[in-house]
Amino acid sequence: MTSLYARRRRRNMIAKGLSLLATLFGLAWLVVILFDLAWEGLSGLSLQVFTEMTPPPGAAGGLLNPIVGSLILTVLAVLIGTPIGVLAGTYMAEYGRYDRLSSVVRFINDILLSAPSIVVGLFVYEVMVVPMGHFSGLAGAVALAVIVIPVVVRTTEDMLILVPDQLREAAAALGMPRAVIIAKVCYRAAKAGMVTGVLLAIARISGETAPLLFTALNNQFWSTDLNAPMASLPAVIFQFALSPYKDWQKLAWSGALIITFTVLALSIVARALAASRKSA
Amino acid sequence: MVDVALQGGAIGRGVRSSRVRALDRLRLGDAAFALLTRAAALAVLAILGGVIVSLFIGSLPALQAFGVNFLFEQRWNPVTEKFGALAPIYGTLVTSFIAMLIAVPVGLLIALFLTELCPLWLRRPIGIAIELLAGIPSIIYGIWGLFVFAPFLQDHVQPALIAAFGDVPLLSDLFAGPPYGIGVLTAGLILAIMVLPFITSISRDVFDAVPPVLKEAAYGLGCTTWEVFRHVVLPYARVGVIGGVMLGLGRALGETMAVTFVIGNAHKISASILAPGTTISATIANEFTEAVGDLYTSALIALGLILFCITFIVLAAARLMLARIERRLG
């Protein structure tokens, strides 16, 4: 009896130890990656990075044009993707909560949410770059918008479903038509959650590289022309990191640090927003 | 509506008609809004349809030229325009397999720690930290893998693996060759780090959903924490866990940038997992903009179509399983 008991206890201790180890293992990667990023990125980070263009090999320079390019692409993608996402989420939560179309869209949307982003790039290449005959910033923005949509659809639907039906009923009792109820009551009640969704979507696309490679391509020079190839931070990191030039690799690390910092800040803000809504 | 009523009252005559007009306007706006949201919902479906159709049309030339053989042909020669997808498909499957081999047990153990062992005040911070790991963009994993992780493996881990398994039959083939640093194993390990947060957070959620009564009953019988986890929590949460694992697998199969940096982009199938290889997504990312000729481009798009089909099946299965456990809870 005692030996069985001892064996069970020993096995339990081993399992507990392993699970603690696994957790430390998982956390260690986060620490190591962030530390390496800060170590390699901070040494190259200076004002120059934000004020000068990408240099030719061997010269000093910065990341101004890819930073601006990334900002333009992100803003445009959010402007295109958010309205579609919000409206689709609205349909699923308000008009067709229990109908067949909603459940199909929900299923497809969940798949799009984790579909490989490189396939999105190929899709936009086929429908925009080929007909237009050249790579363009606009195509890059559309590719990113395709990634924004499922994120926004999901959070919008989830947040609208959380809005208590009593609010809708009270508004309807005042004689408001449905569209006004949704716009003036439901959206307002779900605002924090919906903003969280958009922030998460921005965090998601600000590091996306694969869909930009064959849509916005890249640009060595300053360009804000949406009809021409446009530089973006991830694409420049990809090009510079794989180059043999030390200066370029250094800039790639700085770019990586900027992106990671942005993404982490966005997701922490989004989390804080979501948490404040929950406690309220 | 209130101001409409007041307006109508003040005017007196024509109350009816102005009210009818206002109501008509509201009804029209309502119908238009409903239609608009419906159109947006349909647009989501259209995106999926558009992806499938455009990839299919784009890959037609390659599919016509090579037929089913495209799937089983190892050669990938842009000069003679002979293309086969076997090497990238093999690389995709092997790297994902390595990733899941590591990430599944580790992810489940972390979820066990978070749900059963961790002090309450630590639960949220650790959970958030693990989820931040999921938020780091894949290109960051790529640059880190290339400059930090691959050299580390090359200097410290791979020589030890070669020395340890060099004399063991079978395993010696698996760990053969010089330690390049980059290669199939490195890509698999990076993928493991990347999918770990997905598996952890979904497993944690389904473990949390196990009714406490079940666990308490088992504890009441004198079960240890491990026995409760192994014989009560895991069986109850099985479907959800498998769903979470498949979701992680879908990510691993489609992951592009992190893999592109560290796999070495070699179109061959080697027995050794230390050798460079390629995956579907890495091939597309590396070669697409440099592809000359319609057949080359088309072959790459066909690769994309294959990738989309594989991930679609995996993700659909994952979602159906997760939906099943949600229904049981709801």
Contacts between the chains, C-beta under 8 A, distances in Angstrom:
chain1	res1	chain2	res2	distance
A	8	B	224	5.6
A	8	B	227	7.1
A	9	B	224	6.8
A	11	B	224	7.3
A	11	B	226	5.9
A	12	B	224	3.7
A	12	B	225	5.7
A	12	B	226	4.5
A	12	B	227	7.3
A	14	B	226	7.9
A	15	B	112	7.6
A	15	B	225	7.1
A	15	B	226	3.8
A	15	B	229	7.3
A	16	B	117	6.1
A	16	B	225	6.4
A	16	B	226	7.2
A	18	B	109	5.6
A	19	B	109	4.2
A	19	B	110	7.0
A	19	B	112	4.7
A	19	B	113	4.0
A	19	B	117	6.2
A	20	B	113	6.1
A	20	B	117	7.2
A	21	B	109	7.8
A	22	B	105	7.7
A	22	B	106	4.7
A	22	B	107	8.0
A	22	B	109	3.6
A	22	B	110	4.9
A	22	B	113	6.8
A	23	B	109	7.5
A	23	B	110	4.9
A	23	B	113	4.7
A	23	B	114	7.5
A	23	B	118	7.7
A	23	B	126	6.6
A	25	B	106	6.2
A	26	B	106	6.7
A	26	B	110	5.3
A	26	B	130	5.7
A	26	B	133	7.0
A	26	B	196	5.8
A	26	B	197	7.7
A	26	B	200	6.9
A	27	B	126	7.0
A	27	B	129	5.8
A	27	B	130	7.4
A	29	B	133	6.4
A	29	B	193	5.0
A	29	B	196	7.8
A	30	B	129	5.7
A	30	B	130	7.7
A	30	B	132	6.3
A	30	B	133	4.9
A	33	B	136	6.7
A	33	B	140	7.1
A	33	B	141	7.5
A	33	B	144	5.5
A	36	B	144	5.9
A	36	B	148	5.1
A	37	B	140	6.9
A	37	B	144	7.0
A	40	B	147	7.2
A	83	B	40	7.8
A	84	B	40	5.0
A	84	B	43	5.6
A	84	B	44	7.9
A	85	B	40	7.7
A	86	B	40	7.9
A	87	B	36	5.8
A	87	B	37	4.6
A	87	B	39	7.6
A	87	B	40	3.4
A	87	B	41	7.7
A	88	B	37	6.9
A	88	B	40	3.9
A	88	B	41	4.4
A	88	B	43	6.6
A	88	B	44	5.2
A	90	B	37	4.6
A	90	B	40	7.7
A	91	B	34	7.9
A	91	B	37	3.7
A	91	B	38	5.4
A	91	B	40	6.4
A	91	B	41	4.2
A	92	B	41	6.2
A	94	B	37	7.3
A	95	B	34	5.4
A	95	B	37	5.9
A	95	B	38	6.9
A	96	B	38	7.5
A	96	B	41	7.4
A	101	B	38	7.7
A	101	B	41	6.3
A	101	B	42	7.7
A	102	B	41	7.2
A	104	B	45	7.0
A	105	B	41	4.9
A	105	B	42	7.9
A	105	B	44	5.3
A	105	B	45	6.2
A	107	B	316	7.7
A	107	B	319	6.1
A	107	B	323	7.9
A	108	B	44	6.2
A	108	B	45	5.8
A	108	B	48	5.1
A	109	B	44	5.4
A	110	B	315	7.6
A	110	B	319	5.0
A	111	B	48	7.4
A	111	B	312	6.4
A	111	B	315	4.8
A	111	B	316	6.1
A	111	B	319	6.5
A	112	B	44	7.1
A	112	B	47	6.5
A	112	B	48	6.3
A	114	B	247	6.4
A	114	B	250	5.3
A	114	B	251	6.0
A	114	B	254	7.8
A	114	B	311	7.8
A	114	B	315	5.7
A	115	B	51	7.8
A	115	B	254	6.8
A	115	B	308	7.1
A	115	B	311	6.3
A	115	B	312	7.5
A	115	B	315	7.1
A	116	B	253	7.3
A	116	B	254	2.6
A	116	B	255	7.4
A	116	B	256	6.8
A	116	B	281	6.2
A	116	B	307	5.9
A	116	B	308	7.0
A	116	B	311	5.7
A	117	B	254	7.4
A	117	B	256	6.8
A	118	B	254	7.0
A	118	B	256	4.5
A	118	B	281	4.9
A	118	B	284	5.6
A	118	B	285	6.2
A	118	B	304	6.9
A	118	B	307	7.6
A	119	B	51	6.4
A	119	B	55	7.1
A	119	B	254	7.2
A	119	B	304	5.3
A	119	B	307	6.3
A	119	B	308	4.8
A	119	B	311	7.9
A	120	B	51	7.3
A	122	B	54	7.7
A	122	B	55	6.2
A	122	B	58	7.1
A	122	B	284	7.0
A	122	B	288	7.8
A	122	B	301	5.8
A	122	B	304	4.4
A	123	B	50	6.4
A	123	B	51	4.6
A	123	B	54	5.3
A	123	B	55	6.7
A	125	B	288	7.9
A	126	B	54	3.9
A	126	B	55	7.2
A	126	B	57	7.1
A	126	B	58	5.0
A	126	B	301	7.4
A	127	B	50	6.6
A	127	B	54	5.5
A	146	B	47	6.0
A	149	B	43	7.9
A	149	B	44	6.6
A	149	B	47	7.0
A	150	B	44	7.3
A	153	B	44	6.3
A	174	B	1	6.7
A	174	B	2	7.6
A	175	B	1	3.9
A	175	B	2	8.0
A	176	B	1	6.7
A	177	B	26	4.4
A	177	B	27	6.8
A	177	B	29	6.9
A	177	B	30	4.5
A	178	B	30	5.2
A	178	B	33	7.6
A	178	B	34	7.2
A	179	B	26	7.9
A	179	B	29	5.4
A	179	B	30	4.5
A	179	B	32	7.8
A	179	B	33	3.7
A	179	B	34	7.3
A	180	B	26	7.4
A	180	B	29	7.9
A	180	B	30	7.9
A	182	B	33	7.3
A	183	B	33	7.9
A	203	B	135	6.1
A	206	B	137	7.3
A	207	B	136	7.6
A	207	B	137	2.2
A	207	B	138	7.0
A	207	B	139	6.0
A	207	B	140	6.8
A	208	B	137	7.0
A	209	B	137	7.6
A	209	B	138	7.3
A	209	B	139	4.7
A	209	B	256	7.4
A	209	B	257	4.8
A	210	B	138	7.9
A	210	B	256	4.1
A	210	B	257	6.0
A	210	B	281	7.1
A	210	B	285	6.0
A	213	B	285	5.9
A	213	B	288	6.8
A	213	B	289	6.5
A	214	B	288	5.1
A	214	B	289	5.8
A	217	B	289	6.9
A	234	B	137	7.1
A	234	B	139	5.1
A	234	B	257	7.6
A	237	B	139	5.7
A	237	B	143	6.3
A	238	B	139	6.4
A	238	B	142	7.7
A	238	B	257	6.9
A	238	B	260	8.0
A	241	B	142	7.4
A	241	B	143	4.8
A	241	B	146	6.4
A	241	B	147	7.5
A	241	B	261	7.1
A	242	B	146	7.7
A	242	B	261	7.3
A	249	B	147	7.4
A	252	B	143	6.1
A	253	B	143	6.9
A	253	B	147	7.8
A	256	B	139	7.1
A	256	B	140	5.3
A	256	B	143	5.2
A	256	B	144	7.8
A	259	B	137	6.0
A	259	B	139	7.5
A	259	B	140	6.8
A	260	B	136	6.2
A	260	B	137	7.2
A	260	B	140	5.4
A	263	B	135	5.7
A	263	B	136	6.9
A	263	B	137	6.0
A	264	B	132	6.2
A	264	B	135	6.6
A	264	B	136	7.7
A	267	B	131	7.8
A	267	B	132	6.6
A	267	B	135	4.7
A	268	B	132	8.0
A	271	B	128	6.7
